[in-house]
Amino acid sequence: MVNLAQVIGFLIITIVAFVASAGGEQVVTYVFGDSLTEVGNNNYLQSLAKSNYPFYGIDYEGGKATGRFTNGRTIGDIISEKLGIESPPPYLSLVPNDDAILKGVNYASGGAGILNDTGLYFIQRMTFDDQINSFEKTKEAIKAKIGQEDAEKHVNEAVYFIGMGSNDYVNNFLQPFLAAGQQYTHDEFVELLASTLGEQFTVSKFPIHHVAMWTQVLEGCVCQTPSCAQIELNMYFGMHFIQQMQQMLCLQIEFSPLCFIKPRQALHQHQHQHEHGSFFQENIEIDLEGKKKVDKRDLL
């Protein structure tokens, strides 16, 4: 069994392996996601999802709120420190031709989801599509700075850190006043998420062998419903979603280092590395008739 620090360590080793061929050059990271990886983009939006006030940031450097949805650092901050680089700044804090874009950018936005209608009641937020579109603008700015050939090399050698998925449940499907829960069955919704994310990966043209995805869809504890059955169902969603993405994005690519890290697993020390070394899987089985085969500690 491994703990959260070991999982982060594995992710760092994976990222370092991505750039080993760069000859010791500094790692450049582009971060996409929601509130678990945001570093301040929503500060620049008319959004109800903000964290730029006390007591957010009380344990961060300087003790002030920065727009991170935490008292301290995000996992992206921790990984950046371990890699010996500064945590990338929020995209909306930069001017289009800022030299900082060559060292990495964070596009994450609290309330964001894979689906564009996720988190609508937060008013403004950068959905994953918005983040991808912003990254396209960044690529154009990089091309203008260093030329097309060097820009393509830069983009292909960068590392892409993506944390997305939980809001599509918590702030969409599992909300009784939103349409998704009425429009789709659980299987249909998982298929929708998987197919949408697959299309987004295609459009973004991320170099798939340099992508690390931090997915939170197993977070049963944030399920905003007192029903234990709903919590168990949310966990089923997470497992099924991971399996779908594994089939769509990894198994088609031989020895792909694309990895999915599930934080709930890390906290409860139930990770088992996929036989091909690309995924962490968890020993949880839940059928649709409510017959539980899950360790109760995972529901705490």
N, C-alpha and C positions, 0 to 999 in steps of 0.2 A: 504494500500500500504506500501511497505517496501523499504528501501534503500540498497545500497551495503553493508554498515556496518552490517545491520541486516541480510543480506544473509550470510555474512562471520560468523556472530554470530551463525546463524542456523547451518552452517557447523561445527563449533567448537563444538556446543552442541551435534551434531550427532556423531562426532569423540569421544568426551568424553564418550558418551553413549556406544560406541563400546568397550571401555576399562574399563568400570565401574566395571566389574567383576575381574579386575586384582588386586584389593585390594590396590589401590593407587600407584601402580608401575608406573614408568615413561613411558609416551607414546613413542612408537617407530614408526616412519613413513618412508615409502618407497615411493618416488615420481617418477612419470613417466610423460613424456609429451614433449612439444615443447618449443618454445622460451618464452612462458608466464610463464613457471615454471623452465626453465634452470637456473643453478647457476654456470656454467663454464665448462661443459664437452667439448664443442666445442673448448675451448682453447687448448685442447690436440689433436685436429684433424686438418687435412689439409682441412679445410672447408672455403667456402666463406660466411657462415653464422656465423659471429663472432661479439662479442660486448665487446671485451677486450681493448677498446681504448676510449679516450674522445669523446663525453661528456657523455657517459654511466657512471652510477655510481656516478654522481656529488652530489647526495643527499643521497648516501649510506654511511654507517659508514666508515670514513676515506676519503671519497670523491673520491675514485678511482674505475675504471672499474674492475669488477670481472668476467665478462662473462655473467652477467644478462642483458637481453634485456630491460633495463629500467633505468631511472635516479636514482631510489631508490630500493625499495624492490619488490619482487614478491609476489603473493598471498600466496605462500607456506611459505615465510619468515614471513608474517603477522600471519598466522595461527600458525606457530611454536612458535612465541613470545607469542601469547595468550595462548598457551598450556604450556608455561613455559619451553620450550626445545629449544636447538640450531637448527637452520636450517640445515638439513642434507647436508653433503659435496657432491660435484660431484663425481660420481663413478670413473671416469678416473683419479682423483687426488689421489686415494688410492692404496696401494699395496694390493695384493690379500688376505693376512691374517691380514690386519689392524684391530685392535680392534674397530675402529670406526664403522665398519659394524654392530656391535651389537646395535648401537644407531640410526641407520637409514642411508639411502643412497639416493641421488638424481641421477636418471638416465636420466633426461630430456635433450633434445638436440634440439637446434634451427633448424628449417627446417624439423623436423621429422613429420611423418604422420602414419596413420593406415596402409596405403599401402606402400610397400617397394619402389615403384618407385616415390613416392611423394618427391619432393625436390631434384631430381637427379642432377639438375644444381648447387646445392651447393657443389657438389663433395662428401665430407664426412659428414655424420651426423649419429646419432644413431636412426634408425627407431624404431617403437614400437617393432617389432620382435627382433631387436638388444638389446633393453632395457630389454625385457623379458629374452633373452638368458644371458645377464649380471646378471640379478637377479638370474637366476639358478646357476651361478657361485658363487654368494654371498651366496646362501643357502648352497652350498657344503662347502664353507669356514666356515660358521657358524656351520655346522654339525661337521667339523673337530675340531673346537674350544671347543664346549660345549656338543658334543654327539648328537646322532640322536633324542632321546626323547625330550631333552630340546630344540633342534633346531626346531622341529616340533611345540612345544608349543610357542616358540618365534615367528615363522612365522605366526601361526594362531591367535596370539593375537596382532600382529602389525596392523597398519592402512595403507591403500594403497590409495594414492592420485594421481589421473590420470587426466591430462589435455591434450586432444588430439582431433584432428578432423579438425581444420580450414585449416591447410596446405594441406589437401587432396582436398580442393576446390581451395584455393588461389594459391597454388604452384603445382597444378596438373589439375584437371578437368576444371577449368575456364581459363587455359592458352591455347590460340588458337594454339600454336605450339606444344602442347603435344597430345599424342594419345588418352588419356582417354576421352576427350571431343568429339572426333569423333567416338570413339568405343562404347560408352555407351549413352543411353538416361539418363535423370535426374533420373527417377525411378530406372533404372538398376544400376546406380552408387550408389544410396542410398542403394539399396539391397546389392551391393558389399561391401560397407563400413560396414553395419550392420552385414553381415554374417562373414566378415573377423574379425571384432572385437569380435564377439561371439566365433569364433575359437581361437582367441588369449587369451580370458579369460579362455577357457577350457584348453589350453596348459599350461598357466601360473599357473593354480590352485590357483589363488588368492582366499582367503576366502571371498566369495562374500558379506557376511554380514559385512565385514570390509572395503569395498571399497567406496570411495567418488570420483565421476567423475566430473571434471570441463570441460564442453564441450563448445567450442567457435563457433560452426557451425552456429550460428545466426548472426555472425558479418558481416552484409551486407555492412558496411562502408569500409571493406578492400577488396572489390570485384574486384579491379583493372580493372574496365571497366566503361566507362561513361554511359552505358545503365541503366536507371532506372529499366527497365524490368529485367535485369540481377540481379540487387540488390534484387528486389522482389523475383526472382526465387531462389536466394541464401538463402533468409529467408525461403522460402518454403522448400528447402532442409533441413535446420536446424530443422524445426518442424517435418518433416517426419522422419528424422534420429532419433530424440529423441523418437518419437512414436515407431519406430522399435525396438530400444534398450530397451525401456520400456517393450515391449512385450517379447523380447527375454531373458532379464536378470533379470527383477524384478518381473513381474507378475507370473512367474513360482515359485517364492519363497515367501511363505506367510510371510507378515510383514517384508520384507527385508528392511534394512536401506540404501541400495545402493541408492545414490542420485545423480542427475544430476543438476548442477548449471550453468545457462546460463548468462554470464556477461552482455551481451547487455540488457537483461531484467532488471538486477539489476540496471543498470545505468539509465534506463528510468522508473523504478518503476512500472513495469507491472506484477509482479509475483503473481501467485495464487497457493497456495500449493495444490498438488494432494490430492485427498480425502483419500488416504491411508498414507499420510505423507511422501512419499518417493521422489516425484518429484515436481519441479516447472513447471507450464504450463503457457503459455502466450496467451492472447486473440488476436491472429492474425490468420486470415484465408486468404489464397491466392489460387485462383484456377488457373488451367493451361491455361486458356484463357485470363488471364491478368486482370480479374475483381478484382479490389483492394478492400480489406476490412481490411485495415491496418492504424493505426494511423500514420500520416506523421512524427510525432516526432521520430519514430523508424528508419527513413531513414536519419536522420541528422548525 
